[in-house]
Amino acid sequence: MLDYLRIVLNARLAKMDERGASAVEYGLLIAGIAALIVLIVFVFGGALNQIFQDTCDSVTQSSTATC
């Protein structure tokens, strides 16, 4: 009877350890995705800023030309 309880308790502890490992893996995955997003923003940030600035200038010119 004691052996059965020991086996059940060890199995429950093993399940808890697996949950902790998967939480760590998800945390690493989220950190990797966040780092990738930051990298993309820094690499393409200047180009995107120029595109938005050109669009803003175009809208401003077309709105003042009709006034």
Chimera marker file (.cmm) of the C-alpha trace (Angstrom):
<marker_set name="trace">
<marker id="1" x="0.000" y="0.000" z="0.000" r="1" g="1" b="0" radius="0.5"/>
<marker id="2" x="2.805" y="2.396" z="0.852" r="1" g="1" b="0" radius="0.5"/>
<marker id="3" x="4.539" y="1.610" z="-2.417" r="1" g="1" b="0" radius="0.5"/>
<marker id="4" x="1.366" y="2.524" z="-4.313" r="1" g="1" b="0" radius="0.5"/>
<marker id="5" x="1.126" y="5.883" z="-2.523" r="1" g="1" b="0" radius="0.5"/>
<marker id="6" x="4.796" y="6.550" z="-3.190" r="1" g="1" b="0" radius="0.5"/>
<marker id="7" x="4.323" y="5.825" z="-6.904" r="1" g="1" b="0" radius="0.5"/>
<marker id="8" x="1.253" y="8.078" z="-7.118" r="1" g="1" b="0" radius="0.5"/>
<marker id="9" x="3.023" y="10.921" z="-5.319" r="1" g="1" b="0" radius="0.5"/>
<marker id="10" x="6.110" y="10.602" z="-7.530" r="1" g="1" b="0" radius="0.5"/>
<marker id="11" x="3.910" y="10.663" z="-10.629" r="1" g="1" b="0" radius="0.5"/>
<marker id="12" x="2.195" y="13.850" z="-9.456" r="1" g="1" b="0" radius="0.5"/>
<marker id="13" x="5.528" y="15.510" z="-8.722" r="1" g="1" b="0" radius="0.5"/>
<marker id="14" x="6.788" y="14.525" z="-12.166" r="1" g="1" b="0" radius="0.5"/>
<marker id="15" x="3.720" y="16.149" z="-13.767" r="1" g="1" b="0" radius="0.5"/>
<marker id="16" x="4.377" y="19.362" z="-11.843" r="1" g="1" b="0" radius="0.5"/>
<marker id="17" x="7.954" y="19.408" z="-13.082" r="1" g="1" b="0" radius="0.5"/>
<marker id="18" x="6.772" y="19.082" z="-16.690" r="1" g="1" b="0" radius="0.5"/>
<marker id="19" x="4.390" y="21.996" z="-16.289" r="1" g="1" b="0" radius="0.5"/>
<marker id="20" x="7.226" y="24.148" z="-14.978" r="1" g="1" b="0" radius="0.5"/>
<marker id="21" x="9.451" y="23.192" z="-17.884" r="1" g="1" b="0" radius="0.5"/>
<marker id="22" x="6.785" y="24.072" z="-20.427" r="1" g="1" b="0" radius="0.5"/>
<marker id="23" x="6.244" y="27.445" z="-18.734" r="1" g="1" b="0" radius="0.5"/>
<marker id="24" x="9.962" y="28.147" z="-19.079" r="1" g="1" b="0" radius="0.5"/>
<marker id="25" x="9.839" y="27.121" z="-22.725" r="1" g="1" b="0" radius="0.5"/>
<marker id="26" x="6.897" y="29.442" z="-23.373" r="1" g="1" b="0" radius="0.5"/>
<marker id="27" x="8.766" y="32.251" z="-21.640" r="1" g="1" b="0" radius="0.5"/>
<marker id="28" x="11.800" y="31.703" z="-23.860" r="1" g="1" b="0" radius="0.5"/>
<marker id="29" x="9.570" y="31.630" z="-26.930" r="1" g="1" b="0" radius="0.5"/>
<marker id="30" x="7.909" y="34.916" z="-25.973" r="1" g="1" b="0" radius="0.5"/>
<marker id="31" x="11.302" y="36.504" z="-25.254" r="1" g="1" b="0" radius="0.5"/>
<marker id="32" x="12.555" y="35.380" z="-28.671" r="1" g="1" b="0" radius="0.5"/>
<marker id="33" x="9.521" y="36.809" z="-30.439" r="1" g="1" b="0" radius="0.5"/>
<marker id="34" x="9.881" y="40.105" z="-28.556" r="1" g="1" b="0" radius="0.5"/>
<marker id="35" x="13.558" y="40.319" z="-29.501" r="1" g="1" b="0" radius="0.5"/>
<marker id="36" x="12.665" y="39.669" z="-33.141" r="1" g="1" b="0" radius="0.5"/>
<marker id="37" x="10.047" y="42.430" z="-33.112" r="1" g="1" b="0" radius="0.5"/>
<marker id="38" x="12.534" y="44.897" z="-31.594" r="1" g="1" b="0" radius="0.5"/>
<marker id="39" x="15.122" y="43.946" z="-34.211" r="1" g="1" b="0" radius="0.5"/>
<marker id="40" x="12.649" y="44.437" z="-37.059" r="1" g="1" b="0" radius="0.5"/>
<marker id="41" x="11.582" y="47.841" z="-35.712" r="1" g="1" b="0" radius="0.5"/>
<marker id="42" x="15.206" y="49.013" z="-35.503" r="1" g="1" b="0" radius="0.5"/>
<marker id="43" x="16.110" y="47.678" z="-38.960" r="1" g="1" b="0" radius="0.5"/>
<marker id="44" x="13.049" y="48.968" z="-40.823" r="1" g="1" b="0" radius="0.5"/>
<marker id="45" x="12.211" y="51.919" z="-38.539" r="1" g="1" b="0" radius="0.5"/>
<marker id="46" x="13.935" y="54.547" z="-40.676" r="1" g="1" b="0" radius="0.5"/>
<marker id="47" x="12.331" y="53.330" z="-43.895" r="1" g="1" b="0" radius="0.5"/>
<marker id="48" x="8.881" y="53.200" z="-42.315" r="1" g="1" b="0" radius="0.5"/>
<marker id="49" x="9.341" y="56.672" z="-40.873" r="1" g="1" b="0" radius="0.5"/>
<marker id="50" x="10.205" y="58.007" z="-44.339" r="1" g="1" b="0" radius="0.5"/>
<marker id="51" x="7.162" y="56.308" z="-45.899" r="1" g="1" b="0" radius="0.5"/>
<marker id="52" x="4.839" y="57.829" z="-43.300" r="1" g="1" b="0" radius="0.5"/>
<marker id="53" x="6.484" y="61.236" z="-43.697" r="1" g="1" b="0" radius="0.5"/>
<marker id="54" x="6.052" y="61.114" z="-47.498" r="1" g="1" b="0" radius="0.5"/>
<marker id="55" x="2.388" y="60.160" z="-47.059" r="1" g="1" b="0" radius="0.5"/>
<marker id="56" x="1.841" y="62.970" z="-44.575" r="1" g="1" b="0" radius="0.5"/>
<marker id="57" x="3.505" y="65.503" z="-46.905" r="1" g="1" b="0" radius="0.5"/>
<marker id="58" x="1.402" y="64.282" z="-49.820" r="1" g="1" b="0" radius="0.5"/>
<marker id="59" x="-1.829" y="64.631" z="-47.844" r="1" g="1" b="0" radius="0.5"/>
<marker id="60" x="-0.817" y="68.087" z="-46.610" r="1" g="1" b="0" radius="0.5"/>
<marker id="61" x="0.003" y="69.292" z="-50.148" r="1" g="1" b="0" radius="0.5"/>
<marker id="62" x="-3.262" y="68.001" z="-51.586" r="1" g="1" b="0" radius="0.5"/>
<marker id="63" x="-5.318" y="69.593" z="-48.819" r="1" g="1" b="0" radius="0.5"/>
<marker id="64" x="-3.644" y="73.031" z="-49.170" r="1" g="1" b="0" radius="0.5"/>
<marker id="65" x="-3.845" y="72.954" z="-52.987" r="1" g="1" b="0" radius="0.5"/>
<marker id="66" x="-7.656" y="72.808" z="-52.936" r="1" g="1" b="0" radius="0.5"/>
<marker id="67" x="-8.044" y="75.683" z="-50.459" r="1" g="1" b="0" radius="0.5"/>
<link id1="1" id2="2" r="1" g="1" b="0" radius="0.2"/>
<link id1="2" id2="3" r="1" g="1" b="0" radius="0.2"/>
<link id1="3" id2="4" r="1" g="1" b="0" radius="0.2"/>
<link id1="4" id2="5" r="1" g="1" b="0" radius="0.2"/>
<link id1="5" id2="6" r="1" g="1" b="0" radius="0.2"/>
<link id1="6" id2="7" r="1" g="1" b="0" radius="0.2"/>
<link id1="7" id2="8" r="1" g="1" b="0" radius="0.2"/>
<link id1="8" id2="9" r="1" g="1" b="0" radius="0.2"/>
<link id1="9" id2="10" r="1" g="1" b="0" radius="0.2"/>
<link id1="10" id2="11" r="1" g="1" b="0" radius="0.2"/>
<link id1="11" id2="12" r="1" g="1" b="0" radius="0.2"/>
<link id1="12" id2="13" r="1" g="1" b="0" radius="0.2"/>
<link id1="13" id2="14" r="1" g="1" b="0" radius="0.2"/>
<link id1="14" id2="15" r="1" g="1" b="0" radius="0.2"/>
<link id1="15" id2="16" r="1" g="1" b="0" radius="0.2"/>
<link id1="16" id2="17" r="1" g="1" b="0" radius="0.2"/>
<link id1="17" id2="18" r="1" g="1" b="0" radius="0.2"/>
<link id1="18" id2="19" r="1" g="1" b="0" radius="0.2"/>
<link id1="19" id2="20" r="1" g="1" b="0" radius="0.2"/>
<link id1="20" id2="21" r="1" g="1" b="0" radius="0.2"/>
<link id1="21" id2="22" r="1" g="1" b="0" radius="0.2"/>
<link id1="22" id2="23" r="1" g="1" b="0" radius="0.2"/>
<link id1="23" id2="24" r="1" g="1" b="0" radius="0.2"/>
<link id1="24" id2="25" r="1" g="1" b="0" radius="0.2"/>
<link id1="25" id2="26" r="1" g="1" b="0" radius="0.2"/>
<link id1="26" id2="27" r="1" g="1" b="0" radius="0.2"/>
<link id1="27" id2="28" r="1" g="1" b="0" radius="0.2"/>
<link id1="28" id2="29" r="1" g="1" b="0" radius="0.2"/>
<link id1="29" id2="30" r="1" g="1" b="0" radius="0.2"/>
<link id1="30" id2="31" r="1" g="1" b="0" radius="0.2"/>
<link id1="31" id2="32" r="1" g="1" b="0" radius="0.2"/>
<link id1="32" id2="33" r="1" g="1" b="0" radius="0.2"/>
<link id1="33" id2="34" r="1" g="1" b="0" radius="0.2"/>
<link id1="34" id2="35" r="1" g="1" b="0" radius="0.2"/>
<link id1="35" id2="36" r="1" g="1" b="0" radius="0.2"/>
<link id1="36" id2="37" r="1" g="1" b="0" radius="0.2"/>
<link id1="37" id2="38" r="1" g="1" b="0" radius="0.2"/>
<link id1="38" id2="39" r="1" g="1" b="0" radius="0.2"/>
<link id1="39" id2="40" r="1" g="1" b="0" radius="0.2"/>
<link id1="40" id2="41" r="1" g="1" b="0" radius="0.2"/>
<link id1="41" id2="42" r="1" g="1" b="0" radius="0.2"/>
<link id1="42" id2="43" r="1" g="1" b="0" radius="0.2"/>
<link id1="43" id2="44" r="1" g="1" b="0" radius="0.2"/>
<link id1="44" id2="45" r="1" g="1" b="0" radius="0.2"/>
<link id1="45" id2="46" r="1" g="1" b="0" radius="0.2"/>
<link id1="46" id2="47" r="1" g="1" b="0" radius="0.2"/>
<link id1="47" id2="48" r="1" g="1" b="0" radius="0.2"/>
<link id1="48" id2="49" r="1" g="1" b="0" radius="0.2"/>
<link id1="49" id2="50" r="1" g="1" b="0" radius="0.2"/>
<link id1="50" id2="51" r="1" g="1" b="0" radius="0.2"/>
<link id1="51" id2="52" r="1" g="1" b="0" radius="0.2"/>
<link id1="52" id2="53" r="1" g="1" b="0" radius="0.2"/>
<link id1="53" id2="54" r="1" g="1" b="0" radius="0.2"/>
<link id1="54" id2="55" r="1" g="1" b="0" radius="0.2"/>
<link id1="55" id2="56" r="1" g="1" b="0" radius="0.2"/>
<link id1="56" id2="57" r="1" g="1" b="0" radius="0.2"/>
<link id1="57" id2="58" r="1" g="1" b="0" radius="0.2"/>
<link id1="58" id2="59" r="1" g="1" b="0" radius="0.2"/>
<link id1="59" id2="60" r="1" g="1" b="0" radius="0.2"/>
<link id1="60" id2="61" r="1" g="1" b="0" radius="0.2"/>
<link id1="61" id2="62" r="1" g="1" b="0" radius="0.2"/>
<link id1="62" id2="63" r="1" g="1" b="0" radius="0.2"/>
<link id1="63" id2="64" r="1" g="1" b="0" radius="0.2"/>
<link id1="64" id2="65" r="1" g="1" b="0" radius="0.2"/>
<link id1="65" id2="66" r="1" g="1" b="0" radius="0.2"/>
<link id1="66" id2="67" r="1" g="1" b="0" radius="0.2"/>
</marker_set>
